[in-house]
Amino acid sequence: MNIAQVITRLLQLIPVIIGVTFIVFSLMYLTPGDPVEVMFGGEGAVSEEDLARIRRELGLDRPFFEQYLRFLGGLLRGDLGMSLVQRQPVARLIAGRLPATIELTAAAILVSLVIAIPAGVISAVRRYSTIDKLGTLGTLLGVSMPDFWLGLVFILLFGITWKVLPISGRMPFGMEPEHVTGLFVVDAVLTRDWVALKTALRHLALPAITLGTSMAALTMRVTRSSMLEVVQQDYITFARAKGLSGTQVVLGHALKNALIPTVTVVTLNIGILLGGNMIVESVFAWPGLGRLVVDSIYNRDYTVVQAAVLIYAITYVTMNFLADVLYTVLNPRVRF
């Protein structure tokens, strides 16, 4: 992997990110409603003179491009603005919710990979077998079922009927492990708080499985298709001719090359999960960034929504870049 190429690709991301900031700011600028009126509880809450004074103090009476440049300058300083409803810095609000979303996303990715890669490999190796047909049926069901519906089914089964798993929240009040990273599972392991670890995993199970199921279905299909293509290559035939066992051929030769399309799906889905788990977080009352965005939309807290959408977009762009880097690691013949 050429370091110069990586740096060049990183520099190419700069205009993309600037374009994202412009689009996000423009959409929020054009959104109907007055942020100052929202701040004070709606129209008629304060006089027009006070509203005009607040607009001047916040710079909302300035031309569009001047406001955008101020917004861009704030981003460079790490200033995402103030919440109109909670009257706190947006960066602080997001920093408090982001660990929960990262933990849920990581768990969902782990669930999907544990299911998808073995299932995809076995389906490809045993093509048209009963296992392959069951796997195909499972992927069809996984892709077809909406996440919120699957989450409600899990709540009814595991939380209400069988009562084996909690159905809401991240951790009961007062049981949180000592804060180290903000990720409860990691913090519980680092502080050796095994009671908190068990509790965190039980609360994490249902939302992680809900999010991971649909992703596992897609990842399994991609892995299977890629494996079917790879196992027909000449070097696989040669490896078998050398007397290597089926396991050695599949794991040592075929799987590594077949994982390149899978890397694409997984890395892009990380961005999708970070930005698209708002409904699942709401269903399970998971206190993450997605739920903060939903609450902010209902409360018309424009600055929080603007900052969160920007973070989602930048995350997605970053995941694309990481996918390209991983291509070159898995297959040195691939260039940026």
Phi and psi restraints in degrees (value plus and minus 20) as a CYANA .aco file:
   2 ASN   PHI    -102.7   -62.7
   2 ASN   PSI     100.9   140.9
   3 ILE   PHI     -83.0   -43.0
   3 ILE   PSI     -57.6   -17.6
   4 ALA   PHI     -80.9   -40.9
   4 ALA   PSI     -58.5   -18.5
   5 GLN   PHI     -87.0   -47.0
   5 GLN   PSI     -57.3   -17.3
   6 VAL   PHI     -83.9   -43.9
   6 VAL   PSI     -64.9   -24.9
   7 ILE   PHI     -83.2   -43.2
   7 ILE   PSI     -61.7   -21.7
   8 THR   PHI     -81.1   -41.1
   8 THR   PSI     -61.7   -21.7
   9 ARG   PHI     -86.8   -46.8
   9 ARG   PSI     -57.3   -17.3
  10 LEU   PHI     -83.3   -43.3
  10 LEU   PSI     -61.6   -21.6
  11 LEU   PHI     -83.9   -43.9
  11 LEU   PSI     -52.8   -12.8
  12 GLN   PHI     -87.7   -47.7
  12 GLN   PSI     -41.6    -1.6
  13 LEU   PHI     -93.8   -53.8
  13 LEU   PSI     -42.0    -2.0
  14 ILE   PHI     -80.2   -40.2
  14 ILE   PSI     -72.7   -32.7
  15 PRO   PHI     -83.0   -43.0
  15 PRO   PSI     -50.5   -10.5
  16 VAL   PHI     -84.2   -44.2
  16 VAL   PSI     -65.6   -25.6
  17 ILE   PHI     -86.5   -46.5
  17 ILE   PSI     -59.5   -19.5
  18 ILE   PHI     -82.2   -42.2
  18 ILE   PSI     -61.7   -21.7
  19 GLY   PHI     -81.9   -41.9
  19 GLY   PSI     -57.9   -17.9
  20 VAL   PHI     -83.7   -43.7
  20 VAL   PSI     -64.6   -24.6
  21 THR   PHI     -81.3   -41.3
  21 THR   PSI     -58.4   -18.4
  22 PHE   PHI     -86.2   -46.2
  22 PHE   PSI     -63.1   -23.1
  23 ILE   PHI     -85.4   -45.4
  23 ILE   PSI     -65.1   -25.1
  24 VAL   PHI     -82.3   -42.3
  24 VAL   PSI     -66.0   -26.0
  25 PHE   PHI     -84.5   -44.5
  25 PHE   PSI     -60.6   -20.6
  26 SER   PHI     -83.3   -43.3
  26 SER   PSI     -62.8   -22.8
  27 LEU   PHI     -83.4   -43.4
  27 LEU   PSI     -62.0   -22.0
  28 MET   PHI     -91.3   -51.3
  28 MET   PSI     -53.3   -13.3
  29 TYR   PHI     -84.9   -44.9
  29 TYR   PSI     -57.4   -17.4
  30 LEU   PHI    -105.4   -65.4
  30 LEU   PSI     -26.0    14.0
  31 THR   PHI     -85.9   -45.9
  31 THR   PSI     111.0   151.0
  32 PRO   PHI     -80.3   -40.3
  32 PRO   PSI     127.9   167.9
  33 GLY   PHI      94.2   134.2
  33 GLY   PSI     134.4   174.4
  34 ASP   PHI    -127.0   -87.0
  34 ASP   PSI      95.1   135.1
  35 PRO   PHI     -78.1   -38.1
  35 PRO   PSI     -53.4   -13.4
  36 VAL   PHI     -88.2   -48.2
  36 VAL   PSI     -59.7   -19.7
  37 GLU   PHI     -85.1   -45.1
  37 GLU   PSI     -58.3   -18.3
  38 VAL   PHI     -81.8   -41.8
  38 VAL   PSI     -60.2   -20.2
  39 MET   PHI     -80.1   -40.1
  39 MET   PSI     -54.5   -14.5
  40 PHE   PHI    -124.1   -84.1
  40 PHE   PSI      -4.0    36.0
  41 GLY   PHI      72.3   112.3
  41 GLY   PSI      -5.3    34.7
  42 GLY   PHI      91.0   131.0
  42 GLY   PSI     155.5   195.5
  43 GLU   PHI     -87.7   -47.7
  43 GLU   PSI     117.1   157.1
  44 GLY   PHI      70.5   110.5
  44 GLY   PSI     -24.9    15.1
  45 ALA   PHI     -90.6   -50.6
  45 ALA   PSI     -54.1   -14.1
  46 VAL   PHI    -155.2  -115.2
  46 VAL   PSI     149.0   189.0
  47 SER   PHI     -93.2   -53.2
  47 SER   PSI     141.2   181.2
  48 GLU   PHI     -83.6   -43.6
  48 GLU   PSI     -53.4   -13.4
  49 GLU   PHI     -84.4   -44.4
  49 GLU   PSI     -62.4   -22.4
  50 ASP   PHI     -86.8   -46.8
  50 ASP   PSI     -59.1   -19.1
  51 LEU   PHI     -81.7   -41.7
  51 LEU   PSI     -63.5   -23.5
  52 ALA   PHI     -84.7   -44.7
  52 ALA   PSI     -57.9   -17.9
  53 ARG   PHI     -85.8   -45.8
  53 ARG   PSI     -62.6   -22.6
  54 ILE   PHI     -84.9   -44.9
  54 ILE   PSI     -59.9   -19.9
  55 ARG   PHI     -80.4   -40.4
  55 ARG   PSI     -61.5   -21.5
  56 ARG   PHI     -85.0   -45.0
  56 ARG   PSI     -62.0   -22.0
  57 GLU   PHI     -85.1   -45.1
  57 GLU   PSI     -56.0   -16.0
  58 LEU   PHI    -106.4   -66.4
  58 LEU   PSI     -25.8    14.2
  59 GLY   PHI      56.6    96.6
  59 GLY   PSI      -2.3    37.7
  60 LEU   PHI     -99.0   -59.0
  60 LEU   PSI     -27.7    12.3
  61 ASP   PHI    -112.8   -72.8
  61 ASP   PSI     -18.5    21.5
  62 ARG   PHI    -100.7   -60.7
  62 ARG   PSI     141.5   181.5
  63 PRO   PHI     -80.6   -40.6
  63 PRO   PSI     140.5   180.5
  64 PHE   PHI     -75.5   -35.5
  64 PHE   PSI     -72.2   -32.2
  65 PHE   PHI     -88.2   -48.2
  65 PHE   PSI     -51.0   -11.0
  66 GLU   PHI     -87.5   -47.5
  66 GLU   PSI     -60.1   -20.1
  67 GLN   PHI     -85.1   -45.1
  67 GLN   PSI     -58.9   -18.9
  68 TYR   PHI     -85.1   -45.1
  68 TYR   PSI     -62.2   -22.2
  69 LEU   PHI     -84.8   -44.8
  69 LEU   PSI     -56.1   -16.1
  70 ARG   PHI     -85.8   -45.8
  70 ARG   PSI     -60.1   -20.1
  71 PHE   PHI     -83.2   -43.2
  71 PHE   PSI     -63.2   -23.2
  72 LEU   PHI     -85.1   -45.1
  72 LEU   PSI     -61.5   -21.5
  73 GLY   PHI     -82.2   -42.2
  73 GLY   PSI     -58.3   -18.3
  74 GLY   PHI     -83.9   -43.9
  74 GLY   PSI     -59.1   -19.1
  75 LEU   PHI     -81.6   -41.6
  75 LEU   PSI     -61.8   -21.8
  76 LEU   PHI     -83.2   -43.2
  76 LEU   PSI     -46.9    -6.9
  77 ARG   PHI    -112.0   -72.0
  77 ARG   PSI     -20.2    19.8
  78 GLY   PHI      61.5   101.5
  78 GLY   PSI      -4.5    35.5
  79 ASP   PHI    -119.3   -79.3
  79 ASP   PSI      91.9   131.9
  80 LEU   PHI    -116.9   -76.9
  80 LEU   PSI     -13.8    26.2
  81 GLY   PHI      77.2   117.2
  81 GLY   PSI    -195.2  -155.2
  82 MET   PHI    -131.2   -91.2
  82 MET   PSI     121.8   161.8
  83 SER   PHI     -87.9   -47.9
  83 SER   PSI     110.6   150.6
  84 LEU   PHI     -92.2   -52.2
  84 LEU   PSI     -45.9    -5.9
  85 VAL   PHI    -118.3   -78.3
  85 VAL   PSI     -68.7   -28.7
  86 GLN   PHI    -108.5   -68.5
  86 GLN   PSI     -28.6    11.4
  87 ARG   PHI      35.4    75.4
  87 ARG   PSI      20.6    60.6
  88 GLN   PHI    -149.0  -109.0
  88 GLN   PSI     137.2   177.2
  89 PRO   PHI     -79.0   -39.0
  89 PRO   PSI     113.9   153.9
  90 VAL   PHI     -81.8   -41.8
  90 VAL   PSI     -57.6   -17.6
  91 ALA   PHI     -79.2   -39.2
  91 ALA   PSI     -57.5   -17.5
  92 ARG   PHI     -89.3   -49.3
  92 ARG   PSI     -61.2   -21.2
  93 LEU   PHI     -82.2   -42.2
  93 LEU   PSI     -65.7   -25.7
  94 ILE   PHI     -88.2   -48.2
  94 ILE   PSI     -60.4   -20.4
  95 ALA   PHI     -81.5   -41.5
  95 ALA   PSI     -52.6   -12.6
  96 GLY   PHI     -93.5   -53.5
  96 GLY   PSI     -46.3    -6.3
  97 ARG   PHI    -119.2   -79.2
  97 ARG   PSI     -42.4    -2.4
  98 LEU   PHI     -82.3   -42.3
  98 LEU   PSI     -60.2   -20.2
  99 PRO   PHI     -77.6   -37.6
  99 PRO   PSI     -57.6   -17.6
 100 ALA   PHI     -84.1   -44.1
 100 ALA   PSI     -61.6   -21.6
 101 THR   PHI     -88.2   -48.2
 101 THR   PSI     -61.0   -21.0
 102 ILE   PHI     -82.8   -42.8
 102 ILE   PSI     -62.8   -22.8
 103 GLU   PHI     -83.5   -43.5
 103 GLU   PSI     -62.8   -22.8
 104 LEU   PHI     -86.0   -46.0
 104 LEU   PSI     -61.7   -21.7
 105 THR   PHI     -83.7   -43.7
 105 THR   PSI     -64.9   -24.9
 106 ALA   PHI     -82.3   -42.3
 106 ALA   PSI     -61.2   -21.2
 107 ALA   PHI     -86.1   -46.1
 107 ALA   PSI     -59.7   -19.7
 108 ALA   PHI     -85.3   -45.3
 108 ALA   PSI     -61.0   -21.0
 109 ILE   PHI     -81.8   -41.8
 109 ILE   PSI     -63.7   -23.7
 110 LEU   PHI     -81.9   -41.9
 110 LEU   PSI     -64.7   -24.7
 111 VAL   PHI     -79.6   -39.6
 111 VAL   PSI     -65.1   -25.1
 112 SER   PHI     -85.5   -45.5
 112 SER   PSI     -61.1   -21.1
 113 LEU   PHI     -89.5   -49.5
 113 LEU   PSI     -59.3   -19.3
 114 VAL   PHI     -82.1   -42.1
 114 VAL   PSI     -54.1   -14.1
 115 ILE   PHI    -104.1   -64.1
 115 ILE   PSI     -66.8   -26.8
 116 ALA   PHI     -94.8   -54.8
 116 ALA   PSI     -66.6   -26.6
 117 ILE   PHI     -87.2   -47.2
 117 ILE   PSI     -70.2   -30.2
 118 PRO   PHI     -80.3   -40.3
 118 PRO   PSI     -60.9   -20.9
 119 ALA   PHI     -85.1   -45.1
 119 ALA   PSI     -60.9   -20.9
 120 GLY   PHI     -86.0   -46.0
 120 GLY   PSI     -61.1   -21.1
 121 VAL   PHI     -86.9   -46.9
 121 VAL   PSI     -65.9   -25.9
 122 ILE   PHI     -84.2   -44.2
 122 ILE   PSI     -60.3   -20.3
 123 SER   PHI     -83.5   -43.5
 123 SER   PSI     -56.9   -16.9
 124 ALA   PHI     -92.8   -52.8
 124 ALA   PSI     -61.4   -21.4
 125 VAL   PHI     -87.8   -47.8
 125 VAL   PSI     -57.0   -17.0
 126 ARG   PHI    -129.3   -89.3
 126 ARG   PSI      38.9    78.9
 127 ARG   PHI     -79.4   -39.4
 127 ARG   PSI     115.1   155.1
 128 TYR   PHI      46.9    86.9
 128 TYR   PSI      -9.6    30.4
 129 SER   PHI    -100.6   -60.6
 129 SER   PSI     156.8   196.8
 130 THR   PHI     -82.0   -42.0
 130 THR   PSI     -59.1   -19.1
 131 ILE   PHI     -82.1   -42.1
 131 ILE   PSI     -62.2   -22.2
 132 ASP   PHI     -83.4   -43.4
 132 ASP   PSI     -62.9   -22.9
 133 LYS   PHI     -86.2   -46.2
 133 LYS   PSI     -60.6   -20.6
 134 LEU   PHI     -84.6   -44.6
 134 LEU   PSI     -59.4   -19.4
 135 GLY   PHI     -84.0   -44.0
 135 GLY   PSI     -60.5   -20.5
 136 THR   PHI     -83.4   -43.4
 136 THR   PSI     -62.2   -22.2
 137 LEU   PHI     -83.4   -43.4
 137 LEU   PSI     -61.7   -21.7
 138 GLY   PHI     -83.2   -43.2
 138 GLY   PSI     -60.7   -20.7
 139 THR   PHI     -86.5   -46.5
 139 THR   PSI     -57.4   -17.4
 140 LEU   PHI     -82.8   -42.8
 140 LEU   PSI     -63.1   -23.1
 141 LEU   PHI     -86.7   -46.7
 141 LEU   PSI     -61.4   -21.4
 142 GLY   PHI     -83.6   -43.6
 142 GLY   PSI     -59.8   -19.8
 143 VAL   PHI     -92.7   -52.7
 143 VAL   PSI     -52.9   -12.9
 144 SER   PHI     -98.0   -58.0
 144 SER   PSI     -49.9    -9.9
 145 MET   PHI    -101.3   -61.3
 145 MET   PSI     104.6   144.6
 146 PRO   PHI     -84.3   -44.3
 146 PRO   PSI     125.8   165.8
 147 ASP   PHI     -81.0   -41.0
 147 ASP   PSI     -61.4   -21.4
 148 PHE   PHI     -86.6   -46.6
 148 PHE   PSI     -55.9   -15.9
 149 TRP   PHI     -87.7   -47.7
 149 TRP   PSI     -63.9   -23.9
 150 LEU   PHI     -83.2   -43.2
 150 LEU   PSI     -58.9   -18.9
 151 GLY   PHI     -82.0   -42.0
 151 GLY   PSI     -61.8   -21.8
 152 LEU   PHI     -85.5   -45.5
 152 LEU   PSI     -57.2   -17.2
 153 VAL   PHI     -83.3   -43.3
 153 VAL   PSI     -63.9   -23.9
 154 PHE   PHI     -82.9   -42.9
 154 PHE   PSI     -59.3   -19.3
 155 ILE   PHI     -82.3   -42.3
 155 ILE   PSI     -65.6   -25.6
 156 LEU   PHI     -83.7   -43.7
 156 LEU   PSI     -60.4   -20.4
 157 LEU   PHI     -98.4   -58.4
 157 LEU   PSI     -79.6   -39.6
 158 PHE   PHI    -103.1   -63.1
 158 PHE   PSI     -46.2    -6.2
 159 GLY   PHI    -117.5   -77.5
 159 GLY   PSI     -58.1   -18.1
 160 ILE   PHI    -123.1   -83.1
 160 ILE   PSI     -67.3   -27.3
 161 THR   PHI     -95.2   -55.2
 161 THR   PSI     -75.8   -35.8
 162 TRP   PHI    -112.0   -72.0
 162 TRP   PSI     -41.6    -1.6
 163 LYS   PHI      33.1    73.1
 163 LYS   PSI      29.4    69.4
 164 VAL   PHI    -128.8   -88.8
 164 VAL   PSI     -37.3     2.7
 165 LEU   PHI    -157.0  -117.0
 165 LEU   PSI     126.3   166.3
 166 PRO   PHI     -88.6   -48.6
 166 PRO   PSI     132.4   172.4
 167 ILE   PHI    -132.0   -92.0
 167 ILE   PSI     -21.3    18.7
 168 SER   PHI    -175.0  -135.0
 168 SER   PSI     136.5   176.5
 169 GLY   PHI      60.9   100.9
 169 GLY   PSI     153.8   193.8
 170 ARG   PHI    -127.9   -87.9
 170 ARG   PSI     -49.7    -9.7
 171 MET   PHI    -190.9  -150.9
 171 MET   PSI     117.3   157.3
 172 PRO   PHI     -79.6   -39.6
 172 PRO   PSI     126.4   166.4
 173 PHE   PHI     -80.6   -40.6
 173 PHE   PSI     112.6   152.6
 174 GLY   PHI      72.3   112.3
 174 GLY   PSI     -28.0    12.0
 175 MET   PHI    -123.5   -83.5
 175 MET   PSI     -16.8    23.2
 176 GLU   PHI     -81.9   -41.9
 176 GLU   PSI     121.1   161.1
 177 PRO   PHI     -90.7   -50.7
 177 PRO   PSI     146.2   186.2
 178 GLU   PHI     -78.8   -38.8
 178 GLU   PSI     112.9   152.9
 179 HIS   PHI     -91.2   -51.2
 179 HIS   PSI     104.0   144.0
 180 VAL   PHI    -147.5  -107.5
 180 VAL   PSI     -77.2   -37.2
 181 THR   PHI    -134.4   -94.4
 181 THR   PSI     -35.3     4.7
 182 GLY   PHI      71.5   111.5
 182 GLY   PSI     -33.4     6.6
 183 LEU   PHI    -109.7   -69.7
 183 LEU   PSI      91.8   131.8
 184 PHE   PHI     -79.8   -39.8
 184 PHE   PSI     -60.8   -20.8
 185 VAL   PHI     -85.0   -45.0
 185 VAL   PSI     -65.8   -25.8
 186 VAL   PHI     -85.5   -45.5
 186 VAL   PSI     -64.3   -24.3
 187 ASP   PHI     -83.5   -43.5
 187 ASP   PSI     -58.3   -18.3
 188 ALA   PHI     -85.2   -45.2
 188 ALA   PSI     -57.6   -17.6
 189 VAL   PHI     -89.2   -49.2
 189 VAL   PSI     -64.7   -24.7
 190 LEU   PHI     -83.8   -43.8
 190 LEU   PSI     -56.0   -16.0
 191 THR   PHI    -115.6   -75.6
 191 THR   PSI     -17.3    22.7
 192 ARG   PHI      37.1    77.1
 192 ARG   PSI      19.2    59.2
 193 ASP   PHI    -117.0   -77.0
 193 ASP   PSI      67.8   107.8
 194 TRP   PHI     -93.2   -53.2
 194 TRP   PSI     -47.8    -7.8
 195 VAL   PHI     -85.8   -45.8
 195 VAL   PSI     -64.7   -24.7
 196 ALA   PHI     -85.3   -45.3
 196 ALA   PSI     -56.3   -16.3
 197 LEU   PHI     -82.7   -42.7
 197 LEU   PSI     -66.8   -26.8
 198 LYS   PHI     -81.9   -41.9
 198 LYS   PSI     -62.8   -22.8
 199 THR   PHI     -85.8   -45.8
 199 THR   PSI     -62.1   -22.1
 200 ALA   PHI     -83.8   -43.8
 200 ALA   PSI     -61.8   -21.8
 201 LEU   PHI     -86.4   -46.4
 201 LEU   PSI     -58.0   -18.0
 202 ARG   PHI     -86.0   -46.0
 202 ARG   PSI     -59.7   -19.7
 203 HIS   PHI     -91.6   -51.6
 203 HIS   PSI     -49.5    -9.5
 204 LEU   PHI     -99.5   -59.5
 204 LEU   PSI     -42.1    -2.1
 205 ALA   PHI     -79.4   -39.4
 205 ALA   PSI     -75.8   -35.8
 206 LEU   PHI     -84.6   -44.6
 206 LEU   PSI     -69.8   -29.8
 207 PRO   PHI     -84.1   -44.1
 207 PRO   PSI     -54.0   -14.0
 208 ALA   PHI     -88.4   -48.4
 208 ALA   PSI     -62.1   -22.1
 209 ILE   PHI     -86.5   -46.5
 209 ILE   PSI     -58.0   -18.0
 210 THR   PHI     -80.9   -40.9
 210 THR   PSI     -68.0   -28.0
 211 LEU   PHI     -91.6   -51.6
 211 LEU   PSI     -55.9   -15.9
 212 GLY   PHI     -95.7   -55.7
 212 GLY   PSI     -41.1    -1.1
 213 THR   PHI     -86.7   -46.7
 213 THR   PSI     -70.7   -30.7
 214 SER   PHI     -85.5   -45.5
 214 SER   PSI     -56.9   -16.9
 215 MET   PHI     -88.0   -48.0
 215 MET   PSI     -57.0   -17.0
 216 ALA   PHI     -82.5   -42.5
 216 ALA   PSI     -57.8   -17.8
 217 ALA   PHI     -82.3   -42.3
 217 ALA   PSI     -68.3   -28.3
 218 LEU   PHI     -86.4   -46.4
 218 LEU   PSI     -63.2   -23.2
 219 THR   PHI     -83.8   -43.8
 219 THR   PSI     -58.5   -18.5
 220 MET   PHI     -83.5   -43.5
 220 MET   PSI     -62.3   -22.3
 221 ARG   PHI     -84.4   -44.4
 221 ARG   PSI     -61.9   -21.9
 222 VAL   PHI     -85.5   -45.5
 222 VAL   PSI     -63.7   -23.7
 223 THR   PHI     -82.3   -42.3
 223 THR   PSI     -63.4   -23.4
 224 ARG   PHI     -82.6   -42.6
 224 ARG   PSI     -67.7   -27.7
 225 SER   PHI     -82.0   -42.0
 225 SER   PSI     -61.8   -21.8
 226 SER   PHI     -87.1   -47.1
 226 SER   PSI     -60.1   -20.1
 227 MET   PHI     -85.1   -45.1
 227 MET   PSI     -60.0   -20.0
 228 LEU   PHI     -81.0   -41.0
 228 LEU   PSI     -56.4   -16.4
 229 GLU   PHI     -92.1   -52.1
 229 GLU   PSI     -60.5   -20.5
 230 VAL   PHI     -90.4   -50.4
 230 VAL   PSI     -60.9   -20.9
 231 VAL   PHI     -87.8   -47.8
 231 VAL   PSI     -31.0     9.0
 232 GLN   PHI    -113.0   -73.0
 232 GLN   PSI     -20.7    19.3
 233 GLN   PHI     -94.4   -54.4
 233 GLN   PSI     138.0   178.0
 234 ASP   PHI     -84.5   -44.5
 234 ASP   PSI     -57.4   -17.4
 235 TYR   PHI     -87.6   -47.6
 235 TYR   PSI     -45.8    -5.8
 236 ILE   PHI     -91.4   -51.4
 236 ILE   PSI     -61.8   -21.8
 237 THR   PHI     -80.5   -40.5
 237 THR   PSI     -60.8   -20.8
 238 PHE   PHI     -85.1   -45.1
 238 PHE   PSI     -60.0   -20.0
 239 ALA   PHI     -83.2   -43.2
 239 ALA   PSI     -60.0   -20.0
 240 ARG   PHI     -87.2   -47.2
 240 ARG   PSI     -57.1   -17.1
 241 ALA   PHI     -84.5   -44.5
 241 ALA   PSI     -47.7    -7.7
 242 LYS   PHI     -92.9   -52.9
 242 LYS   PSI     -28.9    11.1
 243 GLY   PHI      76.6   116.6
 243 GLY   PSI      -9.4    30.6
 244 LEU   PHI     -88.4   -48.4
 244 LEU   PSI     127.2   167.2
 245 SER   PHI     -90.9   -50.9
 245 SER   PSI     143.9   183.9
 246 GLY   PHI     -79.9   -39.9
 246 GLY   PSI     -58.5   -18.5
 247 THR   PHI     -84.6   -44.6
 247 THR   PSI     -62.9   -22.9
 248 GLN   PHI     -83.8   -43.8
 248 GLN   PSI     -59.3   -19.3
 249 VAL   PHI     -86.7   -46.7
 249 VAL   PSI     -65.5   -25.5
 250 VAL   PHI     -89.7   -49.7
 250 VAL   PSI     -71.8   -31.8
 251 LEU   PHI     -98.8   -58.8
 251 LEU   PSI     -54.9   -14.9
 252 GLY   PHI    -106.7   -66.7
 252 GLY   PSI     -45.5    -5.5
 253 HIS   PHI    -142.6  -102.6
 253 HIS   PSI     -69.4   -29.4
 254 ALA   PHI     -97.6   -57.6
 254 ALA   PSI     -65.0   -25.0
 255 LEU   PHI     -83.1   -43.1
 255 LEU   PSI     -61.9   -21.9
 256 LYS   PHI     -78.9   -38.9
 256 LYS   PSI     -63.5   -23.5
 257 ASN   PHI     -94.9   -54.9
 257 ASN   PSI     -48.5    -8.5
 258 ALA   PHI     -96.7   -56.7
 258 ALA   PSI     -35.1     4.9
 259 LEU   PHI     -98.3   -58.3
 259 LEU   PSI     -31.4     8.6
 260 ILE   PHI     -80.9   -40.9
 260 ILE   PSI     -70.2   -30.2
 261 PRO   PHI     -82.8   -42.8
 261 PRO   PSI     -52.3   -12.3
 262 THR   PHI     -85.2   -45.2
 262 THR   PSI     -58.2   -18.2
 263 VAL   PHI     -79.0   -39.0
 263 VAL   PSI     -60.3   -20.3
 264 THR   PHI     -78.9   -38.9
 264 THR   PSI     -69.7   -29.7
 265 VAL   PHI     -82.3   -42.3
 265 VAL   PSI     -65.4   -25.4
 266 VAL   PHI     -86.0   -46.0
 266 VAL   PSI     -67.7   -27.7
 267 THR   PHI     -85.3   -45.3
 267 THR   PSI     -60.5   -20.5
 268 LEU   PHI     -88.4   -48.4
 268 LEU   PSI     -54.1   -14.1
 269 ASN   PHI     -90.9   -50.9
 269 ASN   PSI     -45.2    -5.2
 270 ILE   PHI     -81.1   -41.1
 270 ILE   PSI     -66.1   -26.1
 271 GLY   PHI     -82.6   -42.6
 271 GLY   PSI     -60.0   -20.0
 272 ILE   PHI     -85.6   -45.6
 272 ILE   PSI     -62.1   -22.1
 273 LEU   PHI     -86.3   -46.3
 273 LEU   PSI     -60.1   -20.1
 274 LEU   PHI     -84.0   -44.0
 274 LEU   PSI     -52.2   -12.2
 275 GLY   PHI    -122.9   -82.9
 275 GLY   PSI     -34.2     5.8
 276 GLY   PHI    -136.1   -96.1
 276 GLY   PSI      -5.0    35.0
 277 ASN   PHI    -119.6   -79.6
 277 ASN   PSI       1.5    41.5
 278 MET   PHI     -82.3   -42.3
 278 MET   PSI     -62.0   -22.0
 279 ILE   PHI     -88.5   -48.5
 279 ILE   PSI     -63.5   -23.5
 280 VAL   PHI     -85.2   -45.2
 280 VAL   PSI     -60.4   -20.4
 281 GLU   PHI     -82.7   -42.7
 281 GLU   PSI     -55.5   -15.5
 282 SER   PHI     -90.4   -50.4
 282 SER   PSI     -60.2   -20.2
 283 VAL   PHI     -82.5   -42.5
 283 VAL   PSI     -61.7   -21.7
 284 PHE   PHI    -118.0   -78.0
 284 PHE   PSI     -10.1    29.9
 285 ALA   PHI      31.4    71.4
 285 ALA   PSI      21.7    61.7
 286 TRP   PHI    -103.6   -63.6
 286 TRP   PSI     102.4   142.4
 287 PRO   PHI     -99.8   -59.8
 287 PRO   PSI      39.6    79.6
 288 GLY   PHI    -126.7   -86.7
 288 GLY   PSI    -189.9  -149.9
 289 LEU   PHI     -87.1   -47.1
 289 LEU   PSI     -57.1   -17.1
 290 GLY   PHI     -80.0   -40.0
 290 GLY   PSI     -64.2   -24.2
 291 ARG   PHI     -87.8   -47.8
 291 ARG   PSI     -55.3   -15.3
 292 LEU   PHI     -80.6   -40.6
 292 LEU   PSI     -60.5   -20.5
 293 VAL   PHI     -85.3   -45.3
 293 VAL   PSI     -64.2   -24.2
 294 VAL   PHI     -79.7   -39.7
 294 VAL   PSI     -67.4   -27.4
 295 ASP   PHI     -81.9   -41.9
 295 ASP   PSI     -57.9   -17.9
 296 SER   PHI     -89.1   -49.1
 296 SER   PSI     -54.8   -14.8
 297 ILE   PHI     -84.8   -44.8
 297 ILE   PSI     -64.5   -24.5
 298 TYR   PHI     -83.1   -43.1
 298 TYR   PSI     -57.4   -17.4
 299 ASN   PHI    -108.0   -68.0
 299 ASN   PSI     -20.5    19.5
 300 ARG   PHI      37.9    77.9
 300 ARG   PSI      19.8    59.8
 301 ASP   PHI    -106.4   -66.4
 301 ASP   PSI      62.4   102.4
 302 TYR   PHI     -81.7   -41.7
 302 TYR   PSI     -57.7   -17.7
 303 THR   PHI     -86.0   -46.0
 303 THR   PSI     -57.0   -17.0
 304 VAL   PHI     -88.2   -48.2
 304 VAL   PSI     -64.4   -24.4
 305 VAL   PHI     -81.8   -41.8
 305 VAL   PSI     -63.2   -23.2
 306 GLN   PHI     -80.6   -40.6
 306 GLN   PSI     -66.4   -26.4
 307 ALA   PHI     -86.6   -46.6
 307 ALA   PSI     -60.4   -20.4
 308 ALA   PHI     -86.9   -46.9
 308 ALA   PSI     -63.2   -23.2
 309 VAL   PHI     -81.8   -41.8
 309 VAL   PSI     -59.0   -19.0
 310 LEU   PHI     -83.2   -43.2
 310 LEU   PSI     -62.3   -22.3
 311 ILE   PHI     -84.4   -44.4
 311 ILE   PSI     -61.4   -21.4
 312 TYR   PHI     -79.4   -39.4
 312 TYR   PSI     -65.9   -25.9
 313 ALA   PHI     -85.1   -45.1
 313 ALA   PSI     -64.6   -24.6
 314 ILE   PHI     -85.0   -45.0
 314 ILE   PSI     -58.2   -18.2
 315 THR   PHI     -81.0   -41.0
 315 THR   PSI     -62.8   -22.8
 316 TYR   PHI     -84.6   -44.6
 316 TYR   PSI     -62.2   -22.2
 317 VAL   PHI     -83.1   -43.1
 317 VAL   PSI     -61.6   -21.6
 318 THR   PHI     -84.5   -44.5
 318 THR   PSI     -59.0   -19.0
 319 MET   PHI     -85.0   -45.0
 319 MET   PSI     -56.3   -16.3
 320 ASN   PHI     -80.6   -40.6
 320 ASN   PSI     -62.6   -22.6
 321 PHE   PHI     -83.8   -43.8
 321 PHE   PSI     -64.2   -24.2
 322 LEU   PHI     -84.2   -44.2
 322 LEU   PSI     -54.6   -14.6
 323 ALA   PHI     -81.7   -41.7
 323 ALA   PSI     -61.8   -21.8
 324 ASP   PHI     -84.0   -44.0
 324 ASP   PSI     -58.5   -18.5
 325 VAL   PHI     -85.2   -45.2
 325 VAL   PSI     -63.1   -23.1
 326 LEU   PHI     -86.5   -46.5
 326 LEU   PSI     -50.3   -10.3
 327 TYR   PHI     -74.5   -34.5
 327 TYR   PSI     -68.8   -28.8
 328 THR   PHI     -88.0   -48.0
 328 THR   PSI     -46.5    -6.5
 329 VAL   PHI     -93.4   -53.4
 329 VAL   PSI     -64.8   -24.8
 330 LEU   PHI     -93.5   -53.5
 330 LEU   PSI     -52.6   -12.6
 331 ASN   PHI    -160.9  -120.9
 331 ASN   PSI      78.0   118.0
 332 PRO   PHI     -78.8   -38.8
 332 PRO   PSI     -37.8     2.2
 333 ARG   PHI     -92.5   -52.5
 333 ARG   PSI     -39.3     0.7
 334 VAL   PHI     -98.7   -58.7
 334 VAL   PSI     110.3   150.3
 335 ARG   PHI    -136.2   -96.2
 335 ARG   PSI     137.8   177.8
